[in-house]
């Protein structure tokens, strides 16, 4: 997880994960999500005037980057 930001440039949050594991160490299936996590994040980011990018990171993992305006400064208030 990487977090950077300034009032003038907004807030950026980047999360990179390792390649997913299909089995837990005990041999049981790994947890699965509902499939709405990224959709929910996207909706909330857009509602705040931000942007979201996601996709493969080139090493088999996944990368999500969110940018949010710094309220009161980035929007000119």
N, C-alpha and C positions, 0 to 999 in steps of 0.2 A: 504494500500500500504506500502510495506517495501522495502527499498533500502539499500544494503550493498555492500561494495567492498574495495579492496586494490589492488595496482598494481600487487602484487604477486599472488593473488587469483582470480582476475577478478571482474566483477560486477554482482551482483544478484539482480533481481527485482522480487518481489512476490506480486501478487494481489489476494485478497480473496474477494468474493462477498457474500452477504446474499442470502438466497433463493429467486428465482425470483418471482415477483408479476405478476399475469396474468391480473389484472385490476388496473387502476390508481385510485387515491382517488376519482375522479369524476365519477368513474364507466365506463370509456372508456377503450377500450383495450389498453394494454401497448405497448410500441414501440417494433418493431421487427427488427432484423438486416438482412443484406443481406446473412449472412452465410459465408462471406469471410474474416471476421476480424481475426480470429485465424489462418486461412490459410496464410493470408498476413503477419502476425507477424512471423509465423514459417519460411516462405521463407526468410524474412529479417534477422532473427536471424541466420539461417543457412548460409546465404551469408556472414555474419560477423564472422563465425567460432564458433558460440555459440550453445547452446542447449535450448530446451523448453520442459517443462512438463506441462500437464494440466489434470484436472479431478475434480471429486467431492471431497469436503473437509470433508465429514463425518457429516456435520450439515445441509445438504440440499443446501448448497451454492456451489460455484465453485472456484477453485484455479488455477492460472496460475503462473508458475515460469520460468523466463528466466535467463540464465547465458551467459555473454559475456566476451570474453578475454579483458584484459586491454591492448589496442594496444601499441606496442613498448616494453612491459615488458613481458607479458604472452607468446608472440611468440618468445622471445629471442632477439629482436632487441635492 
